[in-house]
Amino acid sequence: MSNPYLLLTPGPLSTSETVKSTMLRDWCTWDDDYNLGVVEPVRAKLVALAGCDAADYSSVLLQGSGSFAVESVISSALGADDKLLILANGAYGLRMAEMARVHGIAHVLLSASERDWVSAEALRDALAADHAITHVAFVHCETTSGILNPLALYADIIKSAGKTLIVDAMSSFGGIPMDVQNLGIDFVISSANKCIQGVPGMGLVIARRAALMACEGRARTLSLDLFDQWQTMEKGHGKWRFTSPTHVVRAFQQALKELDEEGGIEARFLRYSSNHQTLVTGMEALGFRTVVSADKQAPFITTFCYPDSPAFDFHELYQRLKSEGFVIYPGKVTATPCFRIGHIGEVYPADMARLLTVMERHRFWL
Ligand SMILES: *Cc1c(COP(=O)(O)O)cnc(C)c1O
């Protein structure tokens, strides 16, 4: 069964036929075939992909979309007297602040515009100004705009200050080399349906064991209790507390295998980078400008300003591209009218070239 269009909308994103076909089998959640054959190998692989030693780091899988995993960490990692500093330059950073607010967690927000980084000085000043801060959270690739925040720079400042570090690496993990242990990151959060190229329905957390231990008794909800979820998986060797998204996890295991077959994270990063380069070069030739400057741009999703023409209409472009086999994303950057094109998933430079040919043919705004 073939798809009517390619998803340039991470995520969900376009997955391979082989990932999809693993979902034709049913699994028993308490049988070793599933727990030891699927869940535990997936958990171990995630720790290895993050460049972590299994003696120091572990991983937790969670039901739900990526935000459920972010909320699990935010609502489980901070004690009653702790305070969270959140760096935000887009919707996903702001969503973490919203989660802290809902759970009554003391927090402070340090913001930058959607096309800028929060500066290192501002981060240092914020940490120096408020000694109540115990944890810091930021988004690696802000999918709102496609900006790649300076992970190593921030991690160095935050860990030198002795704070617990939470990174939303939802749209970057698996698509760009990330040395989690050397950077000293305490919690890395991602999900099945981004750069690993699985299907939606599961979030994941890779965390320092000591940081997971510190979550005991801190959760503000039952279902999103990260410590409890982790302990159940550890002690039950792959057991989930509540119904597990079995097909999603099995498809994810296949997606991890295909990541290896492609040549690992480095090879995938090169493919995504070449998707991005092909797209931007072609779009610029068609007169489009990117919202984020090249030096800050991640290779996962690119935001383009609307062309300066009254005849341009995003909905019209969307429908035309859809009828030609491509689904793109509306904009999420508030300051600039824009749209987004994702280039992760089962997507190759040749697909970008086909998209550009279609774009050129449909330039109704000229
Ligand atoms: C996709 C994404 C999320 C999670 O979004 P869901 O819709 O809950 O899956 C969180 N943060 C970032 C940066 C993302 O790209």
The ligand as an SDF file (V2000), in Angstrom:
LIG
                    3D

 15 15  0  0  0  0  0  0  0  0999 V2000
    7.8410   17.3220   18.1460 C   0  0  0  0  0  0  0  0  0  0  0  0
    8.4110   18.0740   19.2840 C   0  0  0  0  0  0  0  0  0  0  0  0
    7.9030   17.9550   20.6090 C   0  0  0  0  0  0  0  0  0  0  0  0
    6.7520   17.0540   20.9640 C   0  0  0  0  0  0  0  0  0  0  0  0
    5.6240   17.3240   20.2800 O   0  0  0  0  0  0  0  0  0  0  0  0
    4.4400   16.2630   20.2870 P   0  0  0  0  0  0  0  0  0  0  0  0
    3.4380   16.8870   19.3810 O   0  0  0  0  0  0  0  0  0  0  0  0
    3.9710   16.1140   21.6680 O   0  0  0  0  0  0  0  0  0  0  0  0
    5.0080   14.9740   19.7690 O   0  0  0  0  0  0  0  0  0  0  0  0
    8.5490   18.6180   21.6190 C   0  0  0  0  0  0  0  0  0  0  0  0
    9.6110   19.3990   21.3810 N   0  0  0  0  0  0  0  0  0  0  0  0
   10.1230   19.5500   20.1410 C   0  0  0  0  0  0  0  0  0  0  0  0
   11.3220   20.4130   19.9630 C   0  0  0  0  0  0  0  0  0  0  0  0
    9.5250   18.9050   19.0560 C   0  0  0  0  0  0  0  0  0  0  0  0
   10.0380   19.0470   17.8310 O   0  0  0  0  0  0  0  0  0  0  0  0
  1  2  1  0
  2  3  1  0
  2 14  2  0
  3  4  1  0
  3 10  2  0
  4  5  1  0
  5  6  1  0
  6  7  2  0
  6  8  1  0
  6  9  1  0
 10 11  1  0
 11 12  2  0
 12 13  1  0
 12 14  1  0
 14 15  1  0
M  END
$$$$
